[in-house]
Amino acid sequence: MSESSEWLMHGPDAAQTSAVNGTGPTDTVVVSPLVETGQSLTAGPVHIDDTLYIGENGYPDDDTHVYAIDAADGSVRWNAAVDSVDAQSLAITGDTLIVVESLTPFDGETAGAITALNRHTGAVRWRTETDDCVLAAPTVVDGTVYVGCTDQTLYALSVASGEIEWTYETLGDIFSPPAVVDGTVYVGGGEYIYAIDADDGTRRWWFETDDHDLFDAPPGGGTRNAIAVANGTAYVGSGDGLLYALDATTGTVEWRFRPTEVNTTSGAPSITSSPAVADGDVYFATAGDEVYSVSAADGVEQWSVSVPRSGDARPIVTDEMLYLGAGVLRGFDRETGAERWKATAIRGGQYPILVDETLYVPGNDRTLYAVR
């Protein structure tokens, strides 16, 4: 589990387990607006040294920014103009803030960029452009930024210079934030899961998810969110409607779990939620608006609950609670799945973070909230 005093990237660490030591709000909650921005907030914030960093999402002609915000009072310490931030989050490493951008996400000529800012001032340190939009959050380990792109390429870049260290071409667009554990990068591209050597970009193994579509559409559901790696196993939800547990060294299947509910409107059984893994349990949401807890050892279901609009939501797990931003922010008892509270004042809130017993969550009203 990560320490609750900082949240440096989507994961909130490189293993992408969404597990945090400590606790957060357990019963009654108080919702406080921190700051309202000029454009939409679809990415979650990151945090260090009592400062929150968050990027705006917008159309090509919109003025979008990255903000540094005082976590206590919501005052803006600085903002910097960037192109639209469409990924799940930014990433912090030392004094550097890594921002991924979609330069023109809504017209025919798309492009993207990975940009490093001085996190104290917002000044640009370097900028490396890509051939298409970057919709996946970056992961930073040992001086290297790992990020996937919709040009079907996984990039490894130097934090110091932005120089591309290596690239790996996948068989599909990359939407999942990479997990990096023990020298291996785990990422989804199309219907494939890849394990890539973090040092040189060579493939260690790949795995093809089952081709499953109720309307006989072309394959390619794959994974659209983070792969969680814990205790030698990679846990990944797929567009084929299965949660896979893969041996992190070999890619062999340890077990599969198929939810009982699918999205009956679209017919899609997709699991596009990032799994959360802690203390031998795996938690995830489905397109059928169900949240599950299964055993990490064998995939046996422990509980499930119906949660509207939970399909793409990322669970956060603490010692006692599970938090989920699904239309509204909700808190659940981790052991039973019983809902403890919901914050109906916040709409949206797909990527909350937990820092020092406070949840910070972006709403669809362009406001960043604190929930205590």
TIVOBA-419666 format. One record per residue: residue in one letter; x, y, z of N, C-alpha, C in turn; residue number from 1. Coordinates in steps of 0.1 Angstrom, whole numbers, plus 5000, padded with zeros to 4 digits. Example, Ala and Ser with C-alpha at 12.3 -4.5 7.8 and 13.67 -1.06 7.14 Angstrom:
PT   res   n.xx   n.yy   n.zz   ca.xx   ca.yy   ca.zz   c.xx   c.yy   c.zz     n
PT     A   5132   4943   5078    5123    4955    5078   5132   4967   5078     1
PT     S   5128   4978   5071    5137    4989    5071   5129   5000   5079     2
//
This chain:
PT   res   n.xx   n.yy   n.zz   ca.xx   ca.yy   ca.zz   c.xx   c.yy   c.zz     n
PT     M   5008   4988   5000    5000    5000    5000   5009   5013   5000     1
PT     S   5004   5023   4994    5011    5036    4994   5008   5043   5007     2
PT     E   5017   5052   5010    5014    5061    5022   5004   5071   5018     3
PT     S   4995   5075   5028    4984    5084    5025   4988   5099   5024     4
PT     S   5001   5102   5027    5005    5116    5027   5008   5122   5014     5
PT     E   5008   5114   5003    5011    5119    4990   5004   5110   4980     6
PT     W   5002   5115   4968    4996    5108    4957   5003   5113   4944     7
PT     L   5013   5105   4940    5022    5110    4930   5018   5107   4915     8
PT     M   5009   5097   4913    5005    5094    4900   4992   5086   4900     9
PT     H   4988   5081   4889    4974    5075    4889   4973   5064   4899    10
PT     G   4983   5056   4901    4983    5043    4908   4978   5041   4922    11
PT     P   4982   5049   4932    4990    5061    4932   5005   5059   4931    12
PT     D   5009   5046   4930    5023    5043    4928   5024   5035   4915    13
PT     A   5036   5031   4912    5039    5025    4899   5032   5011   4897    14
PT     A   5028   5005   4908    5022    4991    4907   5007   4993   4904    15
PT     Q   5001   5005   4904    4987    5007    4901   4977   4999   4909    16
PT     T   4980   4997   4922    4971    4989    4930   4960   4997   4936    17
PT     S   4960   5010   4936    4950    5019    4942   4947   5016   4957    18
PT     A   4958   5011   4964    4957    5008    4978   4965   5018   4986    19
PT     V   4959   5023   4997    4964    5034    5005   4964   5030   5020    20
PT     N   4976   5031   5026    4976    5029    5041   4968   5040   5048    21
PT     G   4962   5036   5059    4954    5046    5067   4939   5045   5064    22
PT     T   4933   5056   5066    4918    5056    5064   4914   5070   5059    23
PT     G   4901   5070   5055    4895    5083    5051   4881   5084   5057    24
PT     P   4872   5092   5052    4859    5093    5057   4852   5080   5058    25
PT     T   4846   5077   5070    4840    5064    5072   4824   5065   5073    26
PT     D   4819   5076   5078    4804    5076    5080   4799   5090   5075    27
PT     T   4797   5099   5083    4792    5112    5079   4804   5120   5072    28
PT     V   4801   5127   5061    4811    5134    5053   4807   5149   5052    29
PT     V   4817   5157   5051    4815    5171    5049   4822   5174   5035    30
PT     V   4814   5180   5026    4819    5183    5013   4822   5198   5012    31
PT     S   4834   5202   5008    4838    5216    5007   4844   5218   4993    32
PT     P   4839   5228   4985    4845    5232    4973   4858   5239   4975    33
PT     L   4869   5235   4968    4882    5241    4970   4884   5252   4960    34
PT     V   4882   5249   4947    4885    5259    4937   4877   5255   4924    35
PT     E   4873   5265   4917    4866    5264    4904   4876   5268   4893    36
PT     T   4876   5260   4883    4885    5262    4872   4878   5267   4860    37
PT     G   4885   5271   4849    4878    5276    4837   4873   5266   4828    38
PT     Q   4878   5254   4828    4874    5243    4819   4871   5231   4827    39
PT     S   4867   5220   4820    4863    5208    4826   4875   5201   4833    40
PT     L   4872   5194   4843    4882    5186    4851   4878   5171   4849    41
PT     T   4884   5164   4840    4881    5150    4838   4892   5141   4844    42
PT     A   4904   5147   4846    4915    5140    4852   4915   5141   4867    43
PT     G   4920   5131   4874    4922    5132    4888   4934   5141   4892    44
PT     P   4934   5146   4904    4946    5154    4909   4957   5145   4913    45
PT     V   4969   5150   4915    4980    5144    4922   4984   5153   4933    46
PT     H   4992   5148   4943    4995    5156    4955   5009   5154   4960    47
PT     I   5015   5164   4965    5028    5163    4973   5029   5177   4980    48
PT     D   5035   5176   4992    5039    5188    4999   5027   5198   5000    49
PT     D   5016   5193   5004    5004    5201    5006   4999   5209   4994    50
PT     T   5003   5204   4982    4999    5210    4969   4992   5200   4960    51
PT     L   4981   5203   4955    4974    5195    4945   4977   5201   4931    52
PT     Y   4979   5191   4921    4981    5195    4907   4970   5188   4899    53
PT     I   4964   5196   4890    4953    5190    4882   4953   5198   4868    54
PT     G   4949   5190   4858    4948    5196    4844   4934   5197   4839    55
PT     E   4932   5207   4831    4919    5208    4825   4917   5201   4811    56
PT     N   4905   5198   4808    4902    5191    4795   4893   5201   4787    57
PT     G   4896   5202   4774    4888    5211    4766   4888   5208   4751    58
PT     Y   4881   5216   4744    4881    5216    4729   4893   5223   4724    59
PT     P   4896   5221   4711    4909    5227    4705   4910   5242   4707    60
PT     D   4899   5249   4707    4899    5264    4708   4899   5269   4723    61
PT     D   4897   5260   4732    4896    5264    4746   4910   5267   4752    62
PT     D   4910   5276   4761    4923    5278    4769   4923   5269   4781    63
PT     T   4932   5259   4780    4933    5249    4791   4946   5251   4799    64
PT     H   4946   5247   4811    4957    5249    4820   4959   5238   4830    65
PT     V   4971   5237   4835    4975    5229    4847   4975   5239   4859    66
PT     Y   4970   5234   4870    4969    5243    4882   4977   5236   4893    67
PT     A   4984   5245   4901    4990    5241    4914   4981   5248   4925    68
PT     I   4975   5240   4934    4965    5244    4943   4969   5241   4957    69
PT     D   4968   5251   4966    4970    5248    4980   4959   5239   4985    70
PT     A   4963   5227   4991    4954    5217    4995   4945   5221   5007    71
PT     A   4950   5231   5014    4943    5235    5027   4932   5245   5024    72
PT     D   4935   5255   5015    4925    5266    5013   4921   5268   4999    73
PT     G   4926   5260   4990    4922    5261    4976   4928   5272   4968    74
PT     S   4937   5280   4973    4943    5291    4966   4952   5286   4955    75
PT     V   4952   5292   4944    4960    5288    4932   4974   5294   4933    76
PT     R   4983   5285   4934    4997    5289    4935   5003   5293   4922    77
PT     W   4999   5286   4911    5003    5290    4898   4994   5282   4888    78
PT     N   4993   5287   4876    4987    5279    4865   4995   5281   4853    79
PT     A   4995   5271   4844    5003    5271    4832   4995   5266   4820    80
PT     A   4996   5273   4809    4988    5270    4797   4993   5257   4791    81
PT     V   4985   5247   4789    4988    5235    4782   4977   5231   4772    82
PT     D   4979   5221   4764    4968    5216    4756   4959   5207   4765    83
PT     S   4948   5202   4759    4938    5195    4767   4945   5182   4774    84
PT     V   4942   5181   4787    4946    5170    4795   4934   5160   4795    85
PT     D   4936   5149   4787    4925    5139    4786   4928   5126   4793    86
PT     A   4940   5125   4798    4944    5113    4806   4938   5112   4820    87
PT     Q   4940   5101   4827    4934    5100    4840   4941   5109   4850    88
PT     S   4954   5112   4849    4960    5121    4858   4974   5125   4853    89
PT     L   4980   5134   4861    4994    5138    4858   5003   5129   4867    90
PT     A   5016   5132   4867    5025    5125    4876   5036   5134   4881    91
PT     I   5040   5131   4894    5050    5139    4900   5063   5130   4903    92
PT     T   5075   5136   4900    5087    5130    4903   5097   5141   4908    93
PT     G   5101   5141   4920    5110    5151    4925   5104   5165   4923    94
PT     D   5111   5174   4917    5106    5188    4914   5099   5189   4901    95
PT     T   5096   5178   4894    5091    5178    4881   5076   5173   4881    96
PT     L   5068   5180   4873    5054    5176    4871   5053   5171   4856    97
PT     I   5049   5159   4854    5047    5153    4840   5033   5155   4836    98
PT     V   5031   5162   4825    5018    5164    4819   5017   5157   4806    99
PT     V   5006   5150   4803    5003    5145    4790   4992   5152   4783   100
PT     E   4993   5155   4770    4984    5164    4764   4979   5158   4751   101
PT     S   4966   5162   4747    4960    5160    4734   4959   5173   4727   102
PT     L   4967   5175   4717    4968    5188    4711   4956   5192   4703   103
PT     T   4950   5183   4696    4937    5187    4688   4928   5174   4689   104
PT     P   4922   5172   4700    4915    5159    4702   4902   5157   4694   105
PT     F   4897   5168   4688    4883    5167    4682   4883   5171   4668   106
PT     D   4895   5172   4661    4894    5174    4647   4903   5163   4640   107
PT     G   4904   5163   4627    4910    5152    4620   4925   5151   4622   108
PT     E   4932   5161   4625    4947    5161    4627   4950   5161   4641   109
PT     T   4951   5149   4647    4954    5148    4661   4969   5146   4664   110
PT     A   4973   5150   4675    4987    5149    4679   4987   5150   4695   111
PT     G   4998   5147   4701    4999    5147    4715   5013   5152   4720   112
PT     A   5015   5153   4733    5027    5157    4738   5029   5152   4752   113
PT     I   5041   5149   4756    5045    5147    4770   5053   5159   4774   114
PT     T   5049   5166   4785    5056    5179    4789   5060   5178   4803   115
PT     A   5072   5183   4806    5077    5184    4820   5077   5198   4824   116
PT     L   5070   5201   4836    5070    5214    4842   5077   5214   4855   117
PT     N   5083   5225   4858    5088    5227    4872   5076   5228   4881   118
PT     R   5075   5219   4891    5063    5218    4898   5061   5230   4908   119
PT     H   5072   5238   4910    5071    5249    4919   5067   5262   4912   120
PT     T   5070   5263   4899    5067    5275    4892   5058   5273   4880   121
PT     G   5057   5261   4874    5050    5258    4862   5058   5261   4849   122
PT     A   5070   5264   4851    5079    5267    4839   5081   5254   4831   123
PT     V   5081   5254   4818    5084    5243    4810   5098   5239   4810   124
PT     R   5101   5226   4813    5115    5221    4812   5118   5214   4799   125
PT     W   5109   5207   4794    5110    5201    4781   5096   5196   4776   126
PT     R   5095   5194   4763    5083    5189    4757   5086   5180   4745   127
PT     T   5080   5168   4745    5082    5158    4735   5069   5155   4728   128
PT     E   5068   5157   4715    5055    5155    4708   5054   5141   4703   129
PT     T   5041   5136   4702    5038    5123    4697   5029   5125   4685   130
PT     D   5027   5113   4678    5019    5114    4666   5004   5113   4667   131
PT     D   5000   5111   4680    4985    5111    4682   4983   5115   4697   132
PT     C   4970   5115   4701    4967    5120    4714   4972   5110   4725   133
PT     V   4975   5116   4736    4979    5108    4748   4968   5108   4758   134
PT     L   4961   5097   4759    4949    5095    4767   4952   5086   4780   135
PT     A   4964   5082   4781    4968    5074    4793   4977   5081   4802   136
PT     A   4975   5080   4815    4983    5087    4825   4997   5082   4825   137
PT     P   5007   5090   4828    5021    5086    4828   5024   5079   4841   138
PT     T   5034   5071   4841    5040    5064    4852   5055   5067   4852   139
PT     V   5060   5071   4864    5074    5075    4865   5082   5066   4875   140
PT     V   5093   5060   4870    5101    5051    4879   5116   5053   4875   141
PT     D   5124   5056   4886    5138    5056    4884   5143   5065   4873   142
PT     G   5137   5077   4872    5142    5087    4862   5136   5085   4848   143
PT     T   5127   5076   4846    5121    5074    4833   5106   5075   4834   144
PT     V   5100   5082   4824    5085    5083    4822   5081   5073   4812   145
PT     Y   5071   5065   4816    5065    5055    4807   5051   5059   4804   146
PT     V   5047   5060   4792    5034    5065    4788   5030   5059   4775   147
PT     G   5017   5055   4774    5011    5049    4762   5004   5060   4754   148
PT     C   5002   5058   4741    4997    5068    4732   4987   5061   4722   149
PT     T   4978   5069   4717    4968    5063    4707   4975   5062   4693   150
PT     D   4988   5064   4692    4995    5060    4680   5000   5046   4681   151
PT     Q   4995   5038   4691    4998    5024    4693   5012   5022   4698   152
PT     T   5018   5032   4705    5032    5031    4709   5033   5034   4724   153
PT     L   5041   5026   4730    5045    5028    4744   5059   5035   4744   154
PT     Y   5059   5046   4751    5071    5055    4751   5078   5054   4765   155
PT     A   5092   5053   4765    5100    5055    4777   5108   5068   4774   156
PT     L   5107   5078   4783    5114    5090    4781   5122   5094   4794   157
PT     S   5133   5101   4792    5141    5105    4803   5134   5117   4810   158
PT     V   5133   5116   4823    5127    5126    4831   5136   5139   4830   159
PT     A   5149   5137   4829    5158    5149    4829   5157   5157   4816   160
PT     S   5156   5150   4805    5157    5157    4792   5145   5156   4783   161
PT     G   5136   5146   4785    5125    5143    4776   5130   5135   4764   162
PT     E   5142   5131   4763    5147    5122    4752   5141   5109   4753   163
PT     I   5137   5104   4741    5130    5091    4740   5141   5080   4742   164
PT     E   5140   5072   4752    5149    5061    4755   5146   5049   4746   165
PT     W   5134   5045   4745    5129    5035    4736   5114   5036   4733   166
PT     T   5110   5029   4723    5095    5028    4721   5092   5013   4718   167
PT     Y   5079   5010   4720    5075    4996    4717   5061   4998   4710   168
PT     E   5059   4992   4698    5047    4993    4691   5038   4982   4694   169
PT     T   5025   4985   4698    5015    4975    4702   5006   4973   4690   170
PT     L   4996   4964   4692    4986    4961    4681   4973   4969   4684   171
PT     G   4973   4979   4692    4961    4987    4694   4964   5000   4702   172
PT     D   4955   5009   4702    4957    5021    4709   4959   5018   4724   173
PT     I   4966   5026   4731    4969    5024    4745   4961   5035   4753   174
PT     F   4953   5030   4761    4945    5039    4770   4949   5036   4785   175
PT     S   4956   5026   4788    4959    5022    4802   4972   5028   4807   176
PT     P   4971   5034   4819    4984    5039    4825   4993   5027   4828   177
PT     P   5006   5027   4824    5014    5016    4826   5016   5013   4841   178
PT     A   5018   5000   4844    5022    4996    4857   5037   4992   4855   179
PT     V   5046   4996   4864    5060    4992    4863   5064   4986   4877   180
PT     V   5068   4973   4876    5072    4966    4888   5083   4957   4885   181
PT     D   5094   4958   4893    5105    4949    4892   5111   4948   4878   182
PT     G   5113   4960   4872    5119    4961    4859   5111   4957   4847   183
PT     T   5097   4956   4849    5088    4952    4838   5077   4962   4837   184
PT     V   5073   4966   4825    5062    4975    4823   5050   4967   4818   185
PT     Y   5039   4969   4824    5027    4961    4820   5017   4971   4814   186
PT     V   5012   4968   4802    5003    4978    4796   4994   4970   4786   187
PT     G   4982   4976   4784    4973    4970    4774   4972   4978   4761   188
PT     G   4972   4971   4750    4970    4977    4737   4961   4969   4729   189
PT     G   4949   4974   4725    4939    4965    4718   4935   4954   4727   190
PT     E   4934   4942   4722    4930    4931    4730   4941   4923   4736   191
PT     Y   4953   4929   4736    4965    4923    4741   4970   4930   4754   192
PT     I   4976   4922   4762    4983    4926    4774   4998   4924   4772   193
PT     Y   5007   4934   4775    5021    4933    4772   5029   4934   4785   194
PT     A   5040   4926   4786    5050    4928    4796   5063   4932   4789   195
PT     I   5068   4944   4791    5079    4950    4784   5091   4952   4793   196
PT     D   5103   4949   4789    5115    4952    4797   5116   4967   4799   197
PT     A   5117   4972   4812    5117    4986    4814   5130   4993   4810   198
PT     D   5140   4985   4808    5153    4991    4805   5155   4993   4790   199
PT     D   5151   4983   4782    5154    4983    4768   5142   4982   4759   200
PT     G   5130   4980   4764    5118    4980    4756   5116   4967   4748   201
PT     T   5123   4956   4752    5120    4943    4745   5108   4937   4752   202
PT     R   5101   4929   4744    5089    4922    4750   5093   4910   4757   203
PT     R   5088   4908   4770    5090    4896    4777   5079   4886   4775   204
PT     W   5067   4890   4774    5055    4882    4770   5044   4890   4766   205
PT     W   5034   4884   4759    5022    4891    4756   5010   4881   4758   206
PT     F   4998   4886   4760    4987    4877    4762   4975   4883   4755   207
PT     E   4968   4874   4748    4956    4879    4740   4943   4875   4748   208
PT     T   4935   4885   4751    4923    4883    4758   4913   4876   4749   209
PT     D   4903   4870   4755    4893    4863    4747   4885   4872   4738   210
PT     D   4882   4867   4726    4874    4875    4717   4860   4873   4720   211
PT     H   4853   4883   4726    4839    4881    4730   4831   4893   4727   212
PT     D   4821   4892   4719    4813    4904    4716   4799   4899   4713   213
PT     L   4789   4904   4720    4775    4899    4718   4769   4902   4705   214
PT     F   4775   4912   4697    4770    4915    4684   4779   4911   4673   215
PT     D   4789   4902   4676    4799    4897    4666   4806   4909   4659   216
PT     A   4809   4919   4667    4817    4930    4662   4832   4926   4662   217
PT     P   4840   4933   4655    4854    4930    4654   4860   4930   4668   218
PT     P   4871   4921   4671    4877    4921    4684   4885   4933   4687   219
PT     G   4889   4935   4699    4897    4947    4702   4893   4954   4715   220
PT     G   4885   4947   4723    4881    4954    4736   4893   4957   4744   221
PT     G   4900   4946   4747    4913    4947    4755   4910   4954   4768   222
PT     T   4921   4961   4773    4920    4968    4785   4921   4983   4783   223
PT     R   4912   4991   4789    4912    5005    4787   4915   5012   4800   224
PT     N   4921   5005   4810    4925    5012    4822   4937   5004   4828   225
PT     A   4941   5008   4840    4953    5003    4846   4953   4988   4849   226
PT     I   4965   4982   4848    4967    4968    4852   4974   4969   4866   227
PT     A   4968   4963   4876    4973    4963    4889   4982   4951   4891   228
PT     V   4994   4953   4897    5004    4942    4899   5007   4941   4913   229
PT     A   5005   4929   4919    5008    4927    4933   5012   4912   4936   230
PT     N   5022   4910   4943    5026    4897    4948   5028   4887   4936   231
PT     G   5034   4892   4925    5037    4884    4914   5026   4881   4904   232
PT     T   5015   4888   4906    5003    4886    4897   4999   4899   4891   233
PT     A   4995   4899   4878    4990    4911    4872   4975   4909   4870   234
PT     Y   4967   4919   4875    4952    4918    4875   4947   4928   4865   235
PT     V   4939   4923   4856    4935    4932    4845   4920   4929   4841   236
PT     G   4912   4940   4839    4899    4939    4834   4899   4941   4819   237
PT     S   4891   4934   4812    4891    4934    4797   4878   4937   4791   238
PT     G   4878   4941   4779    4866    4943    4771   4858   4931   4768   239
PT     D   4865   4919   4770    4858    4906    4767   4849   4902   4779   240
PT     G   4849   4911   4790    4840    4908    4801   4846   4900   4812   241
PT     L   4859   4897   4811    4866    4889    4821   4876   4897   4829   242
PT     L   4878   4894   4842    4889    4898    4850   4899   4887   4850   243
PT     Y   4912   4891   4845    4922    4881    4844   4932   4883   4856   244
PT     A   4937   4871   4861    4949    4871    4870   4960   4864   4862   245
PT     L   4971   4872   4858    4981    4866    4850   4994   4866   4858   246
PT     D   5002   4855   4857    5015    4854    4863   5023   4865   4857   247
PT     A   5028   4874   4866    5035    4886    4861   5049   4883   4855   248
PT     T   5054   4871   4857    5067    4867    4851   5065   4861   4837   249
PT     T   5055   4852   4836    5053    4844    4824   5041   4848   4815   250
PT     G   5031   4855   4821    5019    4858    4814   5008   4847   4814   251
PT     T   5011   4836   4820    5002    4825    4820   4990   4828   4829   252
PT     V   4978   4823   4826    4966    4826    4833   4965   4818   4846   253
PT     E   4964   4825   4857    4962    4819    4870   4947   4816   4873   254
PT     W   4939   4826   4869    4924    4824    4870   4917   4835   4862   255
PT     R   4905   4832   4858    4896    4842    4852   4883   4843   4860   256
PT     F   4877   4855   4860    4865    4857    4867   4855   4864   4857   257
PT     R   4843   4859   4855    4833    4865    4847   4822   4871   4856   258
PT     P   4819   4884   4856    4808    4889    4864   4795   4883   4859   259
PT     T   4785   4884   4868    4772    4878    4865   4763   4889   4858   260
PT     E   4767   4902   4859    4759    4912    4853   4767   4919   4842   261
PT     V   4760   4922   4830    4766    4929    4820   4757   4941   4817   262
PT     N   4762   4950   4808    4755    4962    4804   4744   4958   4794   263
PT     T   4732   4956   4799    4721    4951    4790   4717   4961   4779   264
PT     T   4720   4973   4781    4716    4983    4771   4725   4982   4759   265
PT     S   4738   4981   4761    4748    4980    4750   4751   4966   4746   266
PT     G   4749   4957   4756    4753    4943    4754   4768   4941   4757   267
PT     A   4775   4952   4761    4789    4951    4763   4792   4946   4777   268
PT     P   4799   4935   4779    4802    4930    4792   4816   4936   4797   269
PT     S   4820   4947   4792    4833    4952    4795   4836   4954   4809   270
PT     I   4849   4952   4813    4854    4956    4826   4865   4967   4823   271
PT     T   4861   4979   4823    4870    4990    4820   4875   4997   4832   272
PT     S   4872   4992   4844    4876    4998    4856   4890   4993   4859   273
PT     S   4899   5002   4865    4911    4997    4871   4909   4989   4883   274
PT     P   4914   4977   4884    4913    4969    4897   4921   4976   4908   275
PT     A   4916   4974   4920    4923    4978    4932   4927   4965   4940   276
PT     V   4939   4964   4945    4943    4951    4951   4949   4955   4965   277
PT     A   4945   4947   4975    4950    4949    4989   4947   4937   4997   278
PT     D   4957   4933   5005    4955    4922    5015   4948   4910   5010   279
PT     G   4951   4906   4998    4945    4894    4992   4932   4895   4986   280
PT     D   4927   4908   4984    4914    4910    4978   4916   4919   4965   281
PT     V   4907   4917   4955    4907    4925    4943   4893   4931   4942   282
PT     Y   4893   4944   4939    4880    4951    4938   4880   4958   4924   283
PT     F   4868   4957   4918    4867    4963    4904   4852   4966   4901   284
PT     A   4850   4975   4891    4836    4978    4887   4834   4973   4873   285
PT     T   4822   4971   4868    4819    4966    4855   4810   4975   4847   286
PT     A   4809   4973   4834    4799    4980    4826   4785   4977   4829   287
PT     G   4783   4966   4837    4769    4963    4842   4765   4969   4855   288
PT     D   4773   4980   4858    4770    4988    4870   4770   4979   4883   289
PT     E   4780   4971   4884    4783    4962    4896   4797   4965   4901   290
PT     V   4799   4964   4914    4812    4964    4920   4814   4951   4927   291
PT     Y   4826   4945   4925    4829    4932    4930   4841   4932   4939   292
PT     S   4841   4923   4948    4853    4919    4956   4855   4904   4953   293
PT     V   4867   4901   4949    4870    4887    4946   4884   4883   4953   294
PT     S   4886   4871   4956    4899    4867    4962   4910   4868   4952   295
PT     A   4921   4874   4956    4933    4876    4947   4939   4862   4944   296
PT     A   4937   4853   4953    4944    4840    4952   4937   4831   4941   297
PT     D   4924   4831   4941    4917    4822    4932   4905   4827   4924   298
PT     G   4902   4840   4926    4891    4847    4919   4877   4844   4924   299
PT     V   4876   4838   4936    4863    4834    4941   4856   4847   4946   300
PT     E   4843   4849   4942    4836    4861    4946   4833   4862   4960   301
PT     Q   4836   4874   4966    4834    4876    4981   4821   4884   4983   302
PT     W   4819   4894   4975    4806    4902    4975   4805   4910   4962   303
PT     S   4793   4914   4959    4791    4923    4948   4779   4932   4952   304
PT     V   4779   4944   4947    4768    4954    4949   4765   4961   4936   305
PT     S   4753   4965   4935    4749    4973    4923   4752   4988   4926   306
PT     V   4759   4995   4917    4763    5009    4918   4761   5015   4905   307
PT     P   4751   5024   4904    4748    5031    4891   4761   5038   4886   308
PT     R   4763   5037   4873    4773    5045    4866   4787   5042   4871   309
PT     S   4789   5029   4875    4802    5026    4881   4812   5020   4870   310
PT     G   4808   5019   4858    4816    5011    4848   4831   5015   4847   311
PT     D   4834   5028   4846    4848    5032    4844   4855   5036   4856   312
PT     A   4848   5036   4867    4853    5042    4880   4864   5033   4886   313
PT     R   4874   5040   4891    4886    5034    4898   4883   5033   4913   314
PT     P   4883   5021   4919    4881    5020    4933   4894   5025   4940   315
PT     I   4893   5030   4952    4904    5033    4961   4902   5024   4974   316
PT     V   4912   5017   4978    4910    5008    4990   4919   5013   5001   317
PT     T   4914   5014   5013    4921    5017    5025   4920   5005   5035   318
PT     D   4925   5007   5047    4924    4997    5057   4910   4992   5060   319
PT     E   4901   5001   5059    4887    4998    5062   4877   5001   5051   320
PT     M   4880   5010   5042    4870    5015    5033   4874   5013   5018   321
PT     L   4863   5013   5010    4865    5014    4995   4858   5026   4990   322
PT     Y   4864   5035   4983    4858    5047    4977   4857   5046   4962   323
PT     L   4846   5051   4957    4843    5050    4943   4836   5062   4938   324
PT     G   4842   5069   4927    4835    5080    4921   4827   5075   4909   325
PT     A   4814   5073   4911    4806    5068    4901   4793   5076   4900   326
PT     G   4793   5087   4892    4782    5096    4892   4782   5105   4904   327
PT     V   4782   5099   4916    4785    5106    4928   4795   5098   4936   328
PT     L   4802   5105   4945    4813    5098    4953   4806   5090   4964   329
PT     R   4811   5078   4966    4805    5069    4975   4816   5062   4984   330
PT     G   4813   5059   4996    4822    5051    5005   4815   5038   5009   331
PT     F   4822   5027   5008    4817    5014    5011   4826   5007   5022   332
PT     D   4819   4999   5030    4826    4990    5039   4834   4980   5030   333
PT     R   4847   4979   5032    4855    4971    5024   4853   4956   5026   334
PT     E   4849   4952   5038    4847    4938    5040   4834   4932   5035   335
PT     T   4823   4941   5036    4810    4936    5032   4804   4942   5020   336
PT     G   4809   4953   5015    4803    4960    5003   4792   4969   5007   337
PT     A   4788   4970   5020    4777    4979    5024   4781   4993   5022   338
PT     E   4772   5001   5016    4774    5015    5014   4773   5023   5027   339
PT     R   4784   5030   5030    4784    5038    5043   4779   5052   5041   340
PT     W   4782   5058   5029    4778    5072    5026   4779   5075   5012   341
PT     K   4772   5085   5007    4774    5090    4994   4773   5106   4994   342
PT     A   4782   5112   4986    4782    5127    4985   4775   5131   4973   343
PT     T   4762   5133   4974    4754    5137    4962   4756   5151   4957   344
PT     A   4763   5159   4965    4766    5173    4961   4777   5173   4949   345
PT     I   4784   5162   4948    4794    5161    4937   4790   5152   4926   346
PT     R   4789   5157   4914    4785    5150    4902   4798   5147   4894   347
PT     G   4800   5135   4889    4812    5131    4882   4821   5124   4891   348
PT     G   4833   5130   4894    4842    5124    4904   4847   5111   4901   349
PT     Q   4851   5108   4888    4856    5095    4885   4869   5091   4891   350
PT     Y   4878   5101   4893    4892    5098    4898   4895   5105   4911   351
PT     P   4889   5101   4922    4892    5108    4935   4906   5103   4939   352
PT     I   4912   5111   4948    4924    5106    4955   4922   5108   4970   353
PT     L   4931   5101   4978    4930    5102    4992   4943   5106   4998   354
PT     V   4943   5117   5005    4955    5122    5012   4952   5126   5026   355
PT     D   4959   5121   5036    4958    5125    5050   4943   5125   5054   356
PT     E   4936   5114   5051    4922    5112    5055   4912   5121   5048   357
PT     T   4916   5128   5038    4907    5137    5030   4907   5132   5015   358
PT     L   4895   5131   5010    4893    5128    4996   4893   5141   4988   359
PT     Y   4900   5141   4977    4900    5152    4967   4894   5147   4954   360
PT     V   4884   5154   4949    4877    5148    4938   4872   5159   4929   361
PT     P   4875   5158   4915    4870    5167    4906   4855   5165   4902   362
PT     G   4847   5175   4902    4833    5174    4898   4831   5178   4884   363
PT     N   4820   5175   4878    4817    5179    4864   4812   5193   4863   364
PT     D   4813   5200   4874    4809    5215    4874   4822   5223   4874   365
PT     R   4833   5217   4870    4846    5224    4869   4852   5228   4883   366
PT     T   4847   5221   4893    4852    5224    4907   4859   5212   4913   367
PT     L   4870   5215   4920    4877    5205    4928   4872   5206   4942   368
PT     Y   4868   5194   4948    4862    5193    4961   4871   5186   4971   369
PT     A   4870   5189   4983    4875    5182    4994   4864   5175   5002   370
PT     V   4866   5162   5005    4856    5155    5013   4862   5149   5025   371
PT     R   4857   5153   5037    4863    5149    5049   4853   5142   5058   372
//
